[in-house]
């Protein structure tokens, strides 16, 4: 049997399909015990739901609140609880992206919309009224990352951990970058915006060090050909951008 440690795991659009949310949390904790550096999460935002879980929506709702395969409405409270329950967690961050300001959003469906619909279609769904949803503080996507490396007293952190945090800070590709909310962040004695700032600095310094590394250093550090190829692509893109 191999003694190599798995670096990390990604739960992207998985935990909302667990049989129950209790099972989903246990899945996170169990998977965390098997990896060395990080756990990454991406899924639909289920905070502040407009409908009752397991029941037919009686009014406006986000489309995935009425999906048959979404058997666990995994929200930020559950994700943070799972992260905290993993004793080796040294830092974590959870962010919501894509604020939904009104019923005009194609994600918002009216009462009577067919189950498992992804987006609003006026040709298929009942008509919608247009009104503000700002007070409900609704979002589309939830991103999260938990770190297991000891990073508190280090200027540079392991690259995989840095990339996991960076993935949360960047959010969905080319969408909603400015429409985000920090739900939870913890690192040492830092929380909230201070935590985000400190993690951002560590990510920036780690990636800057990588961008400046020569090819021989990369070969010594990253033994996987696939990983080396991906990282070199990132490095090349960075050089072009600068």
C-alpha positions as CSV (number, residue, x, y, z in Angstrom):
1,X,0.0,0.0,0.0
2,X,1.3,3.5,-0.9
3,X,2.3,5.7,2.1
4,X,2.0,8.9,0.1
5,X,-0.3,11.4,1.6
6,X,-3.1,12.9,-0.4
7,X,-2.5,16.7,-0.6
8,X,-6.1,17.8,-0.6
9,X,-9.7,17.2,-1.7
10,X,-12.4,19.2,-3.5
11,X,-16.1,19.0,-2.7
12,X,-17.4,20.9,-5.7
13,X,-21.2,20.5,-6.1
14,X,-21.2,17.2,-4.2
15,X,-22.3,17.7,-0.6
16,X,-25.7,19.1,-1.6
17,X,-26.4,15.6,-3.1
18,X,-25.7,13.7,0.1
19,X,-28.6,11.7,1.4
20,X,-28.9,14.0,4.5
21,X,-27.0,17.0,5.7
22,X,-25.7,15.0,8.7
23,X,-24.1,12.7,6.2
24,X,-22.7,15.6,4.3
25,X,-20.9,17.0,7.3
26,X,-19.5,13.6,8.2
27,X,-18.3,13.3,4.6
28,X,-16.3,16.5,5.0
29,X,-14.8,15.5,8.3
30,X,-13.9,12.0,7.1
31,X,-12.3,13.3,3.9
32,X,-10.3,15.9,5.9
33,X,-8.7,13.2,8.0
34,X,-7.3,11.6,4.8
35,X,-5.6,14.7,3.4
36,X,-2.5,16.8,4.3
37,X,-3.1,20.4,3.3
38,X,-6.6,21.5,2.3
39,X,-10.3,20.9,1.6
40,X,-12.0,23.0,-1.0
41,X,-15.8,23.6,-1.4
42,X,-18.0,25.0,-4.2
43,X,-21.8,24.8,-4.3
44,X,-25.0,26.7,-4.5
45,X,-25.7,29.2,-1.7
46,X,-28.4,27.9,0.6
47,X,-28.3,30.6,3.3
48,X,-31.6,32.3,4.0
49,X,-33.8,30.1,1.9
50,X,-37.1,31.4,0.7
51,X,-38.8,28.0,0.8
52,X,-39.1,25.2,3.3
53,X,-36.7,22.3,2.8
54,X,-38.5,19.2,1.5
55,X,-41.7,21.1,0.6
56,X,-43.1,22.5,-2.6
57,X,-42.3,26.2,-2.7
58,X,-45.2,28.4,-1.9
59,X,-43.7,31.6,-3.4
60,X,-40.6,33.0,-5.0
61,X,-37.4,30.8,-4.5
62,X,-34.0,30.2,-5.9
63,X,-34.2,27.4,-8.5
64,X,-32.1,24.9,-6.7
65,X,-34.3,25.1,-3.6
66,X,-36.7,22.8,-5.6
67,X,-34.3,20.3,-7.2
68,X,-34.9,16.6,-6.6
69,X,-31.2,15.8,-6.5
70,X,-30.4,18.5,-4.0
71,X,-31.2,16.4,-1.0
72,X,-29.1,18.4,1.4
73,X,-29.4,22.2,1.4
74,X,-25.8,22.5,2.6
75,X,-25.4,26.1,3.9
76,X,-22.5,28.1,5.4
77,X,-23.5,27.2,9.0
78,X,-23.0,23.5,8.1
79,X,-19.8,24.1,6.2
80,X,-18.2,26.2,9.0
81,X,-19.3,23.6,11.6
82,X,-17.7,20.9,9.6
83,X,-14.5,22.9,9.3
84,X,-14.4,23.6,13.0
85,X,-15.1,19.9,13.8
86,X,-11.9,19.0,12.0
87,X,-9.3,19.5,14.8
88,X,-6.3,20.0,12.5
89,X,-7.9,23.0,10.7
90,X,-5.5,26.0,11.0
91,X,-7.4,28.4,8.9
92,X,-10.7,28.6,6.9
93,X,-12.6,31.1,4.8
94,X,-16.2,31.0,3.4
95,X,-17.6,33.5,0.9
96,X,-20.9,33.9,-0.9
97,X,-20.9,35.2,-4.5
98,X,-23.5,36.6,-6.8
99,X,-25.9,38.8,-4.7
100,X,-29.5,38.5,-5.9
101,X,-31.0,42.0,-5.6
102,X,-34.5,41.4,-7.1
103,X,-36.9,38.9,-8.5
104,X,-35.6,40.0,-12.0
105,X,-32.7,37.5,-11.5
106,X,-33.1,34.5,-13.7
107,X,-32.2,32.3,-10.7
108,X,-35.5,33.4,-8.9
109,X,-38.5,31.3,-9.9
110,X,-42.1,32.0,-9.0
111,X,-44.6,29.7,-7.3
112,X,-45.7,27.0,-9.8
113,X,-42.4,26.8,-11.6
114,X,-41.7,23.2,-12.7
115,X,-39.4,21.3,-10.4
116,X,-35.8,20.9,-11.4
117,X,-35.8,24.1,-13.4
118,X,-32.4,25.8,-13.7
119,X,-33.3,29.3,-14.7
120,X,-36.4,31.4,-15.3
121,X,-38.0,31.0,-18.7
122,X,-41.1,33.2,-19.4
123,X,-42.2,30.7,-22.1
124,X,-42.3,27.9,-19.6
125,X,-42.9,29.4,-16.2
126,X,-45.7,31.6,-14.6
127,X,-45.2,35.4,-14.9
128,X,-43.1,37.1,-12.2
129,X,-43.5,40.4,-10.5
130,X,-40.5,42.7,-10.2
131,X,-39.5,43.7,-6.6
132,X,-36.4,44.1,-4.5
133,X,-34.9,41.2,-2.5
134,X,-32.0,43.2,-1.0
135,X,-33.4,42.7,2.5
136,X,-33.1,38.9,2.2
137,X,-29.4,39.0,1.6
138,X,-29.5,36.2,-1.0
139,X,-26.5,34.9,-3.1
140,X,-26.0,32.4,-5.8
141,X,-22.7,30.5,-5.0
142,X,-20.8,29.5,-1.9
143,X,-17.0,29.0,-1.9
144,X,-15.0,27.6,1.0
145,X,-11.5,26.5,1.9
146,X,-10.1,24.9,5.0
147,X,-6.3,24.7,5.5
148,X,-4.5,22.0,7.6
149,X,-0.9,23.2,7.1
150,X,0.8,25.1,9.9
151,X,0.9,28.6,8.2
152,X,0.6,31.0,11.2
153,X,4.3,31.9,11.6
154,X,5.3,31.5,7.9
155,X,5.7,34.2,5.4
156,X,5.2,31.7,2.5
157,X,2.7,28.9,2.8
158,X,2.5,25.6,0.8
159,X,1.4,26.4,-2.8
160,X,-1.6,24.1,-2.7
161,X,-3.0,25.8,0.3
162,X,-2.4,29.2,-1.3
163,X,-4.2,28.2,-4.4
164,X,-7.1,26.8,-2.3
165,X,-7.5,30.2,-0.5
166,X,-7.0,32.1,-3.8
167,X,-9.8,30.1,-5.4
168,X,-12.2,31.4,-2.7
169,X,-11.0,35.0,-2.9
170,X,-11.4,35.0,-6.7
171,X,-14.8,33.3,-6.7
172,X,-16.7,32.3,-9.9
173,X,-14.8,32.8,-13.1
174,X,-15.6,36.2,-14.7
175,X,-18.8,36.7,-12.7
176,X,-19.9,38.4,-9.5
177,X,-16.4,39.3,-8.4
178,X,-17.6,42.5,-6.7
179,X,-20.9,41.1,-5.5
180,X,-19.6,39.0,-2.7
181,X,-19.9,38.5,1.1
182,X,-17.4,37.1,3.6
183,X,-19.5,34.7,5.6
184,X,-16.7,33.4,7.9
185,X,-13.0,33.6,8.2
186,X,-10.6,32.3,10.9
187,X,-6.9,32.3,11.1
188,X,-5.0,32.4,14.4
189,X,-6.5,35.3,16.3
190,X,-7.9,37.0,13.2
191,X,-11.5,36.9,12.1
192,X,-13.6,38.8,9.6
193,X,-12.0,41.3,7.3
194,X,-8.7,41.2,9.2
195,X,-8.5,37.4,8.6
196,X,-9.2,37.9,4.9
197,X,-6.5,40.5,4.7
198,X,-3.9,38.3,6.4
199,X,-4.7,35.3,4.3
200,X,-4.6,37.5,1.2
201,X,-1.1,38.6,2.1
202,X,0.2,35.1,2.6
203,X,-1.4,34.0,-0.7
204,X,0.2,37.0,-2.6
205,X,3.7,36.4,-1.1
206,X,3.5,32.6,-1.9
207,X,2.4,33.1,-5.5
208,X,5.0,35.9,-6.0
209,X,7.7,33.5,-4.8
210,X,6.4,30.9,-7.3
211,X,6.3,33.3,-10.2
212,X,10.0,34.2,-9.5
213,X,11.2,30.6,-9.1
214,X,13.4,29.2,-11.8
215,X,12.6,25.9,-13.7
216,X,15.1,23.8,-11.7
217,X,13.5,24.9,-8.4
218,X,10.0,24.0,-9.8
219,X,11.3,20.5,-10.8
220,X,12.6,19.9,-7.4
221,X,9.5,21.1,-5.7
222,X,6.7,19.6,-7.9
223,X,7.4,16.0,-8.9
224,X,4.2,15.5,-10.8
225,X,4.5,16.2,-14.5
226,X,0.8,17.1,-14.7
227,X,1.1,19.6,-11.8
228,X,4.3,21.0,-13.3
229,X,2.6,21.6,-16.6
230,X,-0.4,23.4,-14.9
231,X,1.9,25.5,-12.7
232,X,4.0,26.5,-15.7
233,X,0.9,27.6,-17.6
234,X,-0.1,29.8,-14.6
235,X,3.4,31.2,-14.5
236,X,3.4,31.9,-18.3
237,X,0.0,33.6,-18.1
238,X,1.3,35.8,-15.2
239,X,4.3,36.8,-17.3
240,X,2.1,37.8,-20.2
241,X,-0.2,39.8,-17.9
242,X,2.7,41.8,-16.4
